[in-house]
Amino acid sequence: MLVTLNREIAKQIYEMRLSGNLVEEIRAPGQFVHLQPGYHCGTLLRRPFSIASVDEAQRELTLIYRAEGAGTKKMAEIPVGADVDVLGPLGNGFPLDACKPSEKALLVGGGVGVAPLFELSKQLKRKGVKVTHVFGFSDKSVMYYEEAFRTLGPTYLATVDGSAGTKGFVTDLIQSIEPEYDAMFACGPMPMLRALETYAEDKPVYLSLEERMGCGIGACYACVLHTADDPDGASYRKVCTDGPVFKVGEVVLG
């Protein structure tokens, strides 16, 4: 795919826009692509990145990534106009039919896990669903897309150090504002997702998991998780092909 944009939008947080026919195959928000960061960077495996936004008219998709490892730091150096090796779209995304028009959806994200919720929010709003966003970041310097989300619905922020929004975690913020919702959709670090499992007692909760992957197509079994009904047995789900989105209660969060 052709790189049409690659810029830093927050501290070590980059926005990359890619153009190509692959965009026509995207089925649902929450799917991901497997990208080769670049040649001569010392990395063998591809990197999985959630699709943050889709522009079908321009045949473009947008990725959000943190440049902190060898591969992603190499990605930050890719110039506009370069061709990158992209495999996808992969996986199963968020179920849009979990909310009916006029119902309410709560979108909860942490760090780069906020990224796939942007396309989800756009599509839910287009459907007539009322969306509320609750996002957590380590500090103000790594926040992104705040104003873009505010155009779609109420947006609440938490930072660990209190430099923006409410000091604390997304769970603290949810308890504080007590938002009404018919379904919750979330993506972020595993401790955050485990904390959100408790909210599934009376409402459906869908979690997008961030896992290390080898192949991205289900062949290597590097991203498997036990099923919740057989936590100590041999029943597994692959994050890359069965997920990355799972309904709470389907898998054991590692």
Buried (B, 14 or more C-beta within 10 A) or exposed (E): BBBBEBEEEBBBBBBBBBBBEBBEEBEBBBBBBBBBBBEEBEBEBBBBBBBBBBEEEEBBBBBBBBBEBEBBBBBBEBEEEEEBEBBBBBBBBBBBEBBEEEBBBBBBBBBBBBBBBBBBBBBBBEBEBBBBBBBBBBEBBBBBBBEEBEEBBEBBBBBEEEBBBBEBBBBBBBEEEEBEBBBBBBBBEBEBBEBBBEBBEEEBBBBBBBBEBBBBBBEBEBBBBBBBEEEEEEEBBBBBBBBBBBBBEBBBBE
